[in-house]
Amino acid sequence: MGKRAAILAGLFVAAIAVAVGLYLFQPWRIFTSSTVTEDIPSAAPLPVPSQEPTAEPSAPAAYATPDAPATPAPPAAPRELATGQLISHEHASSGTVRILELADGSRILRLEGLDTSDGPDLKVWLSDAPVIEGLAGWHVFDDGAYLDLGALKANKGDQNYEIPAAAVLGDYTSVSIWCARFAVSFAAAELKT
């Protein structure tokens, strides 16, 4: 009976270890992939006073009718504040990072042409950490200041992440696709203005 109990206990412990390992590592994500293709958001067009003639063309501007219909102006193109190229860390990755200011003054971080591995608990971070190639760069992004912009929407494609209005962009010099579960960078980009 003692030998059989030891075998059952060993199998029970092994089953628990496998379950915990599956939960933590999620090995099936090696074979999964998702793609998001988001356009660059545009702000609402601003109304521009109409250039239609008034009933009295010779009237001075002071007497112009304020009730003239307004036509929307096309939205201003986003202004690029910073850009960078992703380098691989824990997983082979590529793509472009852009920080854009939209016509309404809001800012977004945009990942374009992203291609990385799927993984558990991936985040998009703005960071003050230097981008270091190779193994030495895998763990530096949680050492200093960082701003979590949210969960990575997909491991491929073009995607936008809103940057809070109160964020001071000058405090951040890099972007990391961060695996919070294992505290490791999948990819990173140095931001250049």
C-alpha positions in Angstrom: 0.0 0.0 0.0 2.9 2.4 0.7 4.4 2.1 -2.7 1.0 2.7 -4.4 0.3 5.7 -2.2 3.7 7.2 -3.1 3.0 6.7 -6.8 -0.4 8.4 -6.5 1.0 11.2 -4.5 3.8 11.7 -7.1 1.2 11.7 -10.0 -0.9 14.2 -8.1 2.1 16.5 -7.5 3.1 16.1 -11.2 -0.4 17.0 -12.3 -0.4 20.1 -10.2 3.0 21.1 -11.5 1.8 20.6 -15.1 -1.3 22.7 -14.5 0.7 25.5 -12.9 3.2 25.4 -15.7 0.5 25.5 -18.4 -1.2 28.5 -16.6 2.1 30.4 -16.3 3.8 29.7 -19.6 0.7 29.2 -21.9 2.8 27.3 -24.4 0.0 27.1 -26.9 0.6 30.9 -27.6 3.7 29.9 -29.6 1.2 28.7 -32.2 -1.4 31.5 -31.9 -1.4 34.8 -33.6 -3.8 37.8 -33.9 -3.8 40.8 -36.2 -5.3 44.3 -35.6 -5.4 46.9 -38.3 -6.4 50.3 -37.0 -6.4 53.5 -38.9 -4.8 56.6 -37.5 -7.7 58.4 -35.7 -8.8 61.7 -37.0 -10.2 64.5 -34.9 -13.6 66.0 -35.8 -13.4 68.6 -38.5 -13.6 72.2 -37.3 -16.2 74.5 -38.8 -14.9 77.3 -41.0 -17.1 80.3 -41.8 -18.6 80.1 -45.2 -17.2 82.3 -48.0 -20.7 82.7 -49.5 -21.5 86.3 -50.5 -23.8 88.2 -48.1 -27.1 89.9 -49.2 -25.2 93.2 -49.3 -21.8 92.6 -50.9 -20.6 96.2 -50.3 -21.4 96.1 -46.6 -18.4 96.5 -44.3 -17.1 93.4 -42.5 -18.5 94.7 -39.2 -22.0 94.3 -40.6 -21.5 90.8 -42.0 -24.2 88.3 -40.9 -22.9 85.9 -38.1 -25.6 83.4 -39.2 -23.7 82.4 -42.3 -23.5 78.6 -42.5 -20.1 77.0 -41.7 -18.5 74.3 -43.7 -16.2 71.8 -42.1 -12.5 72.1 -42.8 -10.7 68.9 -43.5 -9.0 67.6 -40.3 -5.3 68.5 -39.9 -2.8 65.7 -40.5 -1.4 64.2 -37.3 2.0 65.7 -36.3 4.8 63.2 -35.6 6.4 63.9 -32.2 8.8 60.9 -32.1 9.6 57.7 -33.9 11.6 54.5 -33.5 12.3 51.0 -34.9 11.5 48.0 -32.7 14.5 45.7 -32.0 14.1 42.1 -30.8 14.6 41.1 -27.2 13.0 37.9 -25.8 11.2 37.2 -29.1 12.0 38.1 -32.7 10.1 41.3 -33.4 9.9 44.2 -35.9 7.9 47.3 -36.6 7.8 51.0 -36.3 6.7 53.1 -33.3 5.4 56.6 -33.8 4.0 59.1 -31.3 1.5 61.3 -33.0 -0.3 64.5 -31.9 -3.8 64.6 -33.4 -5.5 67.8 -34.6 -7.5 68.0 -31.3 -4.2 68.0 -29.3 -4.6 64.4 -28.0 -1.6 62.1 -28.5 -1.3 58.4 -29.4 1.4 55.8 -29.6 1.1 54.0 -32.8 2.6 50.6 -33.7 2.9 50.1 -37.4 3.8 46.8 -39.1 4.2 45.1 -35.8 5.3 41.5 -36.0 6.1 39.7 -32.7 5.2 36.5 -30.8 2.1 36.1 -28.9 2.6 35.8 -25.1 0.9 36.1 -21.8 0.1 39.5 -20.3 1.8 41.6 -22.9 1.7 45.4 -22.3 2.8 48.5 -24.2 5.0 50.8 -22.1 6.6 54.2 -22.5 9.8 54.1 -20.5 12.8 56.1 -19.4 15.1 53.1 -19.8 17.8 52.9 -22.5 17.2 50.4 -25.3 20.0 47.8 -25.1 20.4 45.1 -27.7 20.6 41.5 -26.7 20.1 39.7 -23.4 21.3 42.8 -21.4 18.2 44.8 -22.6 15.6 42.2 -21.6 15.0 43.3 -18.0 15.7 47.1 -17.9 12.3 48.6 -18.5 10.8 48.1 -15.1 13.9 49.5 -13.3 12.9 53.2 -13.7 9.8 55.2 -14.7 7.3 53.7 -17.1 3.8 54.5 -18.3 1.6 51.5 -19.0 -0.6 52.3 -22.1 -2.5 49.0 -21.8 -2.6 45.5 -23.1 -1.1 44.7 -26.5 -4.1 44.4 -28.8 -2.5 41.9 -31.1 0.9 40.6 -31.9 0.7 41.7 -35.6 -0.6 44.8 -37.4 -1.1 48.5 -36.9 -2.5 49.7 -33.6 -3.1 52.8 -31.6 -2.7 53.5 -27.8 -3.9 56.7 -26.2 -1.4 58.6 -24.2 -2.9 60.3 -21.2 -3.0 64.1 -21.5 -1.1 64.6 -18.2 1.9 62.5 -19.5 5.1 64.4 -20.0 6.6 62.9 -23.1 10.0 64.3 -22.4 10.2 61.9 -19.4 10.2 58.9 -21.7 12.9 57.8 -24.2 11.7 54.4 -25.2 8.9 52.0 -25.9 8.7 48.4 -24.8 6.4 45.5 -25.5 6.6 44.2 -22.0 5.6 40.7 -20.7 4.3 41.5 -17.2 4.0 37.8 -16.3 7.8 37.2 -16.7 9.1 40.8 -16.3 10.9 40.7 -19.7 10.8 42.8 -22.8 9.7 41.2 -26.1 10.8 44.2 -28.1 11.8 47.8 -27.6 12.4 51.0 -29.6 14.4 54.1 -28.8 12.3 57.2 -29.4 13.9 59.9 -31.6 12.4 63.3 -32.1 
